[in-house]
Amino acid sequence: MSVWPECGTPSPALRGIEGELVSLRITIEPRLLEQALEALAGLEFPINPQIYHDPASTAVEFPAWAGRLDEVREALRRSGFDPAVLSVRNMLEDIRAVA
């Protein structure tokens, strides 16, 4: 039994004036964590990242509005990161994956 209502749309979204609320995940080598956090500190909006470690990689996750994706990508690019380190997921799907 699910606590989530059945709905006709395959993936509902949370929306605001800056677009859909999404979950961003940056996956990097552990030694690059400080560099990634410095890049994110320069964004024009506040973030509250969750950081996950395993022996091979480190992940930095935080919510953001889809309208801010280009800003995040540009900050990472300026800091020398490949755009492939950033993945984007629908926030509700991300919440459901944890629940």
N, C-alpha and C positions, 0 to 999 in steps of 0.2 A: 504494500500500500504506500502511495506517495502523498506527501503533504503538498505537492505542487499541483495546481489545477490543470486539467486537460484543456488545451486550447487549440484552435485551428491553425495557428501559425507555427511553422517548424522551429523557429527560434525567436521568442519575444525579446525585446530589448528595452533597456532603460534609456530614455532620451532626454536631452536638455538643449539649451540654445547652442551648445557647441557640438551637437551630434550625439551619437550613442556613447554610453558609458562602457568602456572596454577594460579588459585586464591586460596589462603589458608585462611581458617576461623578457628579460635580457639574460641570455645564457653565455657565460664567459669562463675563461680559465681562472682559477682561484687567485692567481697572482695579479690579475687585472681588476680586482674588485675596487680598490681605491681609485683607480683611474675612471672606472665607470661611475662611481658615486660622485666624483668631482664633476664629470660631465652632466650628471643629473642635477647637481646643485646649482648649475647655471640656468636652469629652466625658468621661465617666467611664471610658473605656477608651482605651488608646494606639492611635494610628494611625501608619502610615508611608506617607504619601501619595506617589504618583507625580504629577508635574505636567507637563502637555503644553500647549504654546502653538501657536497659529496666529494670523494677523493678526486674525481676527474673534472668536475665543473662546479661553478657557483651560479645561482640564479637570483636575480633581483626582480621582484614582482611588485607592481603597484597599479592602482586604477587611474584612468585618465579619460578625458573626453576625446572622442575620435578626431575632433577638430584640432587637437594638439599633437597628433601623430607626426606631422611633418616637423614640428619643433623638436620633438624627441629624436627623430631620425637625424636631423641636422646636428643636434648637440652630440650625438654619438659619432657621426661622421667626422665632425671637427676634432674629436678626441682620438681619431684613428681607428674606430671600430667598423667592422664590416656590417652592412645593414642586415645581414642574415642573423645577427645575434639577437635581433628583436622579433618577438612573435606577439601576435595580437589575438585575443579571444573575446567572445561575447561575454560580458560580465555575468549575466544570469546563468549561462552554461558553466562558467567557472565556479560560481557559487554552488550550483547543483552537483558538480563533480566532487566537491568536498563534503556535501551533505549526505 
